[in-house]
Amino acid sequence: MDNKNKKLKIIIVSAISATILCSIIVLASLSPISNSGPNVNQFGDIGMWMSIVLILISYAIPLIIYSLGVDAFKYVMAALCGLGLLIGMAVIFTTILFIFTSTTSMILYALLCLSVLYIMSNIIWIFITFSTSNKSKNTILQ
């Protein structure tokens, strides 16, 4: 896999991951989780939109720097990906807690599925970013 193709795959998987995380924010604001406290985002309020903007900026800035040719920035993105894995696991834990303790809503099941997809997209991102091609393996061995 050449470098340009690899960067394109990283950009695509990052965009998918950002879209899923923004969807998680929206679904969480529609779910019973949004009624759990005074500081939780409600659907359509400024807090929800600010969370979405913060997510998009957090994805866009490192991705732009990486796509401009700073290959070492993939390690910064990997650290953010690790943070994303923790966020996904926290959402899964919270959602399961709400499924067992409150009135079950289909939105909670959708949120659970999106969280699993989010974790999967981050794991795929790690494999795409840090996989080596057969060509570079052969070069190292010779």
KOLFISE-470607 format. One line per field, with one value per residue: residue number from 0; residue in one letter; chain; y, z, x of N, C-alpha, C in turn. Coordinates in nm, 2 decimals. Atoms other than C-alpha are relative to their C-alpha. Last residue first. Example, Ala and Ser with C-alpha at 12.3 -4.5 7.8 and 13.67 -1.06 7.14 Angstrom:
k	c(1, 0);
r	c(S, A);
c	c(A, A);
n.v	c(-0.11, -0.12);
n.w	c(0.00, 0.00);
n.u	c(-0.09, 0.09);
ca.v	c(-0.11, -0.45);
ca.w	c(0.71, 0.78);
ca.u	c(1.37, 1.23);
c.v	c(0.11, 0.12);
c.w	c(0.08, 0.00);
c.u	c(-0.08, 0.09);
# end
This chain:
k	c(141, 140, 139, 138, 137, 136, 135, 134, 133, 132, 131, 130, 129, 128, 127, 126, 125, 124, 123, 122, 121, 120, 119, 118, 117, 116, 115, 114, 113, 112, 111, 110, 109, 108, 107, 106, 105, 104, 103, 102, 101, 100, 99, 98, 97, 96, 95, 94, 93, 92, 91, 90, 89, 88, 87, 86, 85, 84, 83, 82, 81, 80, 79, 78, 77, 76, 75, 74, 73, 72, 71, 70, 69, 68, 67, 66, 65, 64, 63, 62, 61, 60, 59, 58, 57, 56, 55, 54, 53, 52, 51, 50, 49, 48, 47, 46, 45, 44, 43, 42, 41, 40, 39, 38, 37, 36, 35, 34, 33, 32, 31, 30, 29, 28, 27, 26, 25, 24, 23, 22, 21, 20, 19, 18, 17, 16, 15, 14, 13, 12, 11, 10, 9, 8, 7, 6, 5, 4, 3, 2, 1, 0);
r	c(Q, L, I, T, N, K, S, K, N, S, T, S, F, T, I, F, I, W, I, I, N, S, M, I, Y, L, V, S, L, C, L, L, A, Y, L, I, M, S, T, T, S, T, F, I, F, L, I, T, T, F, I, V, A, M, G, I, L, L, G, L, G, C, L, A, A, M, V, Y, K, F, A, D, V, G, L, S, Y, I, I, L, P, I, A, Y, S, I, L, I, L, V, I, S, M, W, M, G, I, D, G, F, Q, N, V, N, P, G, S, N, S, I, P, S, L, S, A, L, V, I, I, S, C, L, I, T, A, S, I, A, S, V, I, I, I, K, L, K, K, N, K, N, D, M);
c	c(A, A, A, A, A, A, A, A, A, A, A, A, A, A, A, A, A, A, A, A, A, A, A, A, A, A, A, A, A, A, A, A, A, A, A, A, A, A, A, A, A, A, A, A, A, A, A, A, A, A, A, A, A, A, A, A, A, A, A, A, A, A, A, A, A, A, A, A, A, A, A, A, A, A, A, A, A, A, A, A, A, A, A, A, A, A, A, A, A, A, A, A, A, A, A, A, A, A, A, A, A, A, A, A, A, A, A, A, A, A, A, A, A, A, A, A, A, A, A, A, A, A, A, A, A, A, A, A, A, A, A, A, A, A, A, A, A, A, A, A, A, A);
n.v	c(0.02, 0.13, 0.01, -0.09, 0.06, 0.11, -0.05, -0.06, 0.11, 0.07, -0.02, 0.12, 0.06, -0.09, -0.06, 0.10, 0.04, -0.12, 0.01, 0.12, -0.04, -0.10, 0.08, 0.07, -0.10, -0.04, 0.11, 0.00, -0.10, 0.05, 0.11, -0.06, -0.07, 0.11, 0.05, -0.09, 0.05, -0.08, 0.02, 0.05, -0.09, -0.07, 0.09, 0.11, -0.05, -0.04, 0.12, 0.04, -0.09, 0.02, 0.13, -0.01, -0.07, 0.10, 0.10, -0.07, -0.01, 0.13, 0.04, -0.07, 0.07, 0.12, -0.05, -0.03, 0.13, 0.05, -0.09, 0.04, 0.12, -0.04, 0.03, 0.14, 0.03, 0.07, -0.10, 0.01, 0.12, 0.00, -0.10, 0.07, 0.10, -0.06, -0.07, 0.10, 0.10, -0.07, -0.02, 0.13, 0.04, -0.08, 0.04, 0.13, -0.02, -0.05, 0.11, 0.10, -0.05, -0.11, -0.14, 0.00, 0.02, -0.07, 0.10, -0.04, -0.13, -0.11, 0.05, -0.04, -0.15, -0.04, -0.03, 0.12, 0.04, -0.11, -0.01, 0.11, -0.03, -0.12, 0.05, 0.07, -0.11, -0.06, 0.08, 0.00, -0.12, 0.00, 0.10, -0.06, -0.11, 0.06, 0.05, -0.12, -0.06, 0.09, -0.01, -0.12, 0.02, 0.09, -0.09, -0.10, -0.12, -0.12);
n.w	c(0.10, 0.00, -0.13, 0.00, 0.09, -0.08, -0.10, 0.07, 0.03, 0.12, 0.10, 0.08, -0.04, -0.02, 0.13, 0.09, -0.06, 0.03, 0.14, 0.01, -0.06, 0.10, 0.12, -0.04, -0.03, 0.13, 0.05, -0.08, 0.05, 0.13, -0.03, -0.06, 0.12, 0.08, -0.08, 0.02, 0.12, 0.12, 0.12, 0.11, 0.03, -0.12, -0.11, 0.04, 0.01, -0.13, -0.06, 0.07, -0.05, -0.14, -0.01, 0.05, -0.10, -0.11, 0.05, 0.01, -0.13, -0.05, 0.06, -0.08, -0.13, 0.02, 0.01, -0.14, -0.07, 0.03, -0.07, -0.14, -0.02, -0.06, -0.15, -0.03, -0.13, 0.01, 0.06, 0.14, 0.05, -0.02, 0.09, 0.14, 0.02, -0.01, 0.12, 0.11, -0.05, -0.01, 0.14, 0.06, -0.06, 0.06, 0.14, -0.01, -0.03, 0.12, 0.10, -0.05, 0.04, -0.08, 0.06, 0.14, 0.05, 0.12, 0.11, 0.10, 0.05, -0.08, -0.12, -0.12, 0.00, -0.06, -0.15, -0.09, 0.01, -0.04, -0.15, -0.06, 0.03, -0.08, -0.14, -0.01, 0.00, -0.14, -0.10, 0.02, -0.05, -0.15, -0.05, 0.02, -0.10, -0.13, 0.01, 0.00, -0.14, -0.09, 0.04, -0.06, -0.15, -0.02, 0.03, -0.11, 0.00, 0.00);
n.u	c(-0.11, -0.06, -0.07, -0.11, -0.11, -0.05, -0.09, -0.11, -0.09, 0.03, -0.11, -0.04, -0.13, -0.10, -0.04, -0.05, -0.14, -0.09, -0.03, -0.10, -0.13, -0.07, -0.05, -0.12, -0.10, -0.05, -0.07, -0.12, -0.09, -0.05, -0.09, -0.12, -0.07, -0.06, -0.11, -0.11, -0.07, 0.04, -0.08, 0.08, 0.11, 0.05, 0.04, 0.09, 0.13, 0.05, 0.04, 0.12, 0.11, 0.03, 0.06, 0.14, 0.08, 0.03, 0.09, 0.14, 0.05, 0.03, 0.13, 0.10, 0.00, 0.08, 0.14, 0.04, 0.02, 0.13, 0.09, -0.02, 0.08, 0.12, -0.01, 0.04, -0.07, -0.13, -0.10, 0.02, -0.06, -0.14, -0.05, 0.01, -0.11, -0.13, -0.04, -0.03, -0.10, -0.13, -0.05, -0.04, -0.13, -0.11, -0.02, -0.07, -0.14, -0.07, -0.01, -0.09, -0.14, -0.05, 0.02, 0.00, 0.14, 0.05, 0.01, -0.11, 0.02, -0.06, -0.07, 0.08, 0.00, -0.12, 0.02, 0.02, 0.14, 0.08, -0.01, 0.08, 0.14, 0.03, 0.01, 0.13, 0.10, -0.01, 0.07, 0.15, 0.05, -0.01, 0.11, 0.13, 0.02, 0.04, 0.14, 0.09, 0.00, 0.08, 0.14, 0.05, 0.01, 0.12, 0.12, 0.02, -0.09, 0.09);
ca.v	c(-0.80, -0.84, -0.47, -0.43, -0.74, -0.59, -0.26, -0.43, -0.65, -0.33, -0.23, -0.19, 0.10, 0.33, 0.07, -0.14, 0.16, 0.30, -0.05, -0.04, 0.31, 0.21, -0.10, 0.12, 0.35, 0.06, -0.07, 0.27, 0.29, -0.04, 0.07, 0.40, 0.22, 0.00, 0.31, 0.47, 0.16, 0.27, 0.06, 0.22, 0.25, 0.04, -0.24, -0.04, 0.26, 0.07, -0.08, 0.27, 0.39, 0.10, 0.13, 0.51, 0.45, 0.19, 0.43, 0.72, 0.49, 0.39, 0.75, 0.83, 0.56, 0.72, 1.06, 0.89, 0.74, 1.08, 1.22, 0.92, 0.98, 1.33, 1.18, 1.17, 1.55, 1.56, 1.80, 1.50, 1.47, 1.83, 1.82, 1.50, 1.65, 1.96, 1.79, 1.52, 1.75, 2.03, 1.79, 1.67, 2.03, 2.12, 1.83, 1.91, 2.27, 2.17, 1.95, 2.22, 2.49, 2.29, 2.09, 1.76, 1.81, 1.78, 1.66, 1.92, 1.91, 1.54, 1.21, 1.33, 1.32, 0.95, 0.88, 0.91, 1.20, 1.37, 1.04, 0.99, 1.33, 1.27, 0.91, 1.05, 1.29, 0.99, 0.80, 1.09, 1.13, 0.76, 0.76, 1.07, 0.91, 0.59, 0.80, 1.01, 0.70, 0.53, 0.83, 0.84, 0.48, 0.53, 0.83, 0.63, 0.33, 0.00);
ca.w	c(0.24, 0.53, 0.57, 0.20, 0.20, 0.50, 0.31, 0.01, 0.22, 0.36, 0.72, 0.94, 1.19, 1.04, 0.90, 1.22, 1.45, 1.23, 1.24, 1.62, 1.62, 1.38, 1.60, 1.91, 1.73, 1.60, 1.95, 2.07, 1.78, 1.88, 2.25, 2.14, 1.92, 2.22, 2.44, 2.17, 2.18, 2.53, 2.85, 3.15, 3.40, 3.59, 3.35, 3.03, 3.21, 3.33, 2.99, 2.84, 3.10, 3.04, 2.66, 2.68, 2.90, 2.66, 2.36, 2.55, 2.64, 2.28, 2.18, 2.42, 2.25, 1.92, 2.05, 2.14, 1.79, 1.64, 1.82, 1.69, 1.34, 1.37, 1.30, 0.93, 0.91, 0.54, 0.50, 0.56, 0.91, 0.99, 0.85, 1.04, 1.37, 1.32, 1.19, 1.45, 1.76, 1.56, 1.47, 1.83, 1.96, 1.71, 1.82, 2.19, 2.12, 1.94, 2.23, 2.49, 2.28, 2.31, 2.03, 2.23, 2.59, 2.70, 3.06, 3.32, 3.53, 3.57, 3.45, 3.21, 2.91, 2.98, 2.91, 2.54, 2.30, 2.41, 2.40, 2.04, 1.94, 2.11, 1.97, 1.62, 1.67, 1.77, 1.46, 1.23, 1.38, 1.34, 0.98, 0.91, 1.07, 0.87, 0.55, 0.64, 0.74, 0.41, 0.21, 0.40, 0.32, -0.05, -0.06, 0.13, -0.10, 0.00);
ca.u	c(1.68, 1.44, 1.36, 1.28, 1.06, 0.86, 0.83, 0.68, 0.45, 0.29, 0.32, 0.02, 0.03, -0.24, -0.47, -0.47, -0.51, -0.80, -0.97, -0.95, -1.10, -1.38, -1.46, -1.49, -1.73, -1.93, -1.97, -2.08, -2.32, -2.48, -2.51, -2.67, -2.91, -3.00, -3.05, -3.26, -3.49, -3.57, -3.56, -3.71, -3.44, -3.18, -3.08, -3.07, -2.93, -2.63, -2.58, -2.58, -2.33, -2.09, -2.12, -2.06, -1.76, -1.62, -1.66, -1.50, -1.20, -1.16, -1.18, -0.90, -0.69, -0.78, -0.66, -0.33, -0.32, -0.38, -0.08, 0.12, -0.01, 0.14, 0.48, 0.37, 0.37, 0.28, -0.01, -0.25, -0.11, -0.17, -0.52, -0.60, -0.47, -0.69, -1.00, -1.07, -1.05, -1.23, -1.51, -1.54, -1.54, -1.81, -2.03, -1.98, -2.07, -2.38, -2.49, -2.42, -2.60, -2.93, -3.08, -3.12, -3.03, -2.67, -2.61, -2.50, -2.83, -2.84, -2.97, -3.24, -3.00, -2.94, -3.30, -3.20, -3.23, -2.91, -2.73, -2.85, -2.71, -2.37, -2.35, -2.42, -2.13, -1.91, -2.03, -1.95, -1.60, -1.52, -1.64, -1.43, -1.13, -1.18, -1.19, -0.88, -0.68, -0.78, -0.67, -0.34, -0.27, -0.35, -0.10, 0.17, 0.16, 0.00);
c.v	c(0.08, -0.02, -0.13, -0.02, 0.09, -0.07, -0.11, 0.05, 0.05, -0.11, -0.08, 0.04, -0.13, -0.06, 0.09, 0.06, -0.10, -0.04, 0.11, -0.01, -0.11, 0.04, 0.09, -0.08, -0.06, 0.10, 0.03, -0.11, 0.01, 0.10, -0.05, -0.10, 0.06, 0.05, -0.12, -0.05, 0.09, -0.06, 0.07, -0.02, -0.06, 0.09, 0.08, -0.08, -0.10, 0.05, 0.02, -0.13, -0.05, 0.08, -0.03, -0.14, 0.02, 0.07, -0.10, -0.11, 0.06, 0.00, -0.14, -0.03, 0.07, -0.08, -0.12, 0.04, 0.02, -0.13, -0.05, 0.08, -0.05, -0.12, 0.03, -0.03, -0.14, -0.02, -0.06, 0.10, -0.01, -0.12, 0.00, 0.09, -0.06, -0.10, 0.05, 0.08, -0.10, -0.10, 0.07, 0.02, -0.14, -0.03, 0.08, -0.05, -0.13, 0.03, 0.05, -0.11, -0.10, 0.04, 0.11, 0.15, 0.01, -0.05, 0.08, -0.09, 0.04, 0.13, 0.10, -0.03, 0.06, 0.16, 0.05, 0.04, -0.11, -0.03, 0.11, 0.01, -0.11, 0.03, 0.12, -0.05, -0.06, 0.12, 0.06, -0.09, 0.01, 0.13, 0.01, -0.09, 0.07, 0.11, -0.06, -0.06, 0.11, 0.05, -0.09, 0.02, 0.12, -0.02, -0.08, 0.08, 0.10, 0.12);
c.w	c(0.04, -0.09, 0.01, 0.13, 0.00, -0.08, 0.09, 0.10, -0.06, -0.02, -0.12, -0.10, -0.07, 0.03, 0.02, -0.14, -0.10, 0.05, -0.03, -0.14, -0.01, 0.05, -0.10, -0.11, 0.04, 0.01, -0.13, -0.04, 0.08, -0.06, -0.13, 0.03, 0.05, -0.12, -0.08, 0.07, -0.03, -0.12, -0.12, -0.13, -0.11, -0.04, 0.11, 0.11, -0.05, -0.01, 0.14, 0.06, -0.06, 0.05, 0.14, 0.01, -0.04, 0.11, 0.11, -0.04, 0.01, 0.14, 0.04, -0.05, 0.09, 0.12, -0.03, 0.01, 0.15, 0.07, -0.02, 0.09, 0.14, 0.02, 0.07, 0.15, 0.04, 0.13, -0.01, -0.07, -0.15, -0.05, 0.00, -0.11, -0.14, -0.01, 0.01, -0.11, -0.11, 0.04, -0.01, -0.14, -0.05, 0.06, -0.07, -0.14, 0.01, 0.03, -0.12, -0.10, 0.05, -0.04, 0.08, -0.05, -0.15, -0.03, -0.12, -0.12, -0.11, -0.06, 0.09, 0.13, 0.12, 0.02, 0.07, 0.14, 0.09, -0.02, 0.05, 0.15, 0.06, -0.02, 0.09, 0.14, 0.01, 0.00, 0.14, 0.10, -0.02, 0.06, 0.15, 0.04, -0.01, 0.11, 0.13, 0.00, 0.00, 0.14, 0.09, -0.03, 0.07, 0.15, 0.03, -0.03, 0.10, 0.00);
c.u	c(0.12, 0.12, 0.07, 0.08, 0.12, 0.11, 0.06, 0.10, 0.13, 0.10, -0.04, 0.11, 0.03, 0.14, 0.12, 0.04, 0.06, 0.14, 0.10, 0.04, 0.10, 0.13, 0.07, 0.06, 0.13, 0.11, 0.07, 0.09, 0.13, 0.10, 0.06, 0.11, 0.13, 0.07, 0.07, 0.12, 0.12, 0.07, -0.06, 0.08, -0.09, -0.12, -0.07, -0.06, -0.10, -0.14, -0.06, -0.05, -0.13, -0.12, -0.04, -0.07, -0.14, -0.08, -0.04, -0.10, -0.14, -0.06, -0.04, -0.14, -0.11, -0.01, -0.09, -0.14, -0.03, -0.03, -0.14, -0.09, 0.01, -0.10, -0.13, 0.01, -0.04, 0.08, 0.14, 0.09, -0.01, 0.07, 0.15, 0.05, 0.00, 0.12, 0.14, 0.07, 0.04, 0.11, 0.13, 0.05, 0.05, 0.13, 0.11, 0.03, 0.08, 0.14, 0.07, 0.03, 0.11, 0.14, 0.05, -0.03, 0.00, -0.14, -0.06, 0.00, 0.11, -0.01, 0.06, 0.07, -0.08, 0.00, 0.12, -0.04, -0.04, -0.15, -0.09, 0.00, -0.09, -0.15, -0.04, -0.02, -0.14, -0.10, 0.00, -0.07, -0.16, -0.06, 0.00, -0.11, -0.13, -0.02, -0.04, -0.14, -0.10, -0.01, -0.08, -0.15, -0.06, -0.02, -0.13, -0.13, -0.05, 0.09);
# end
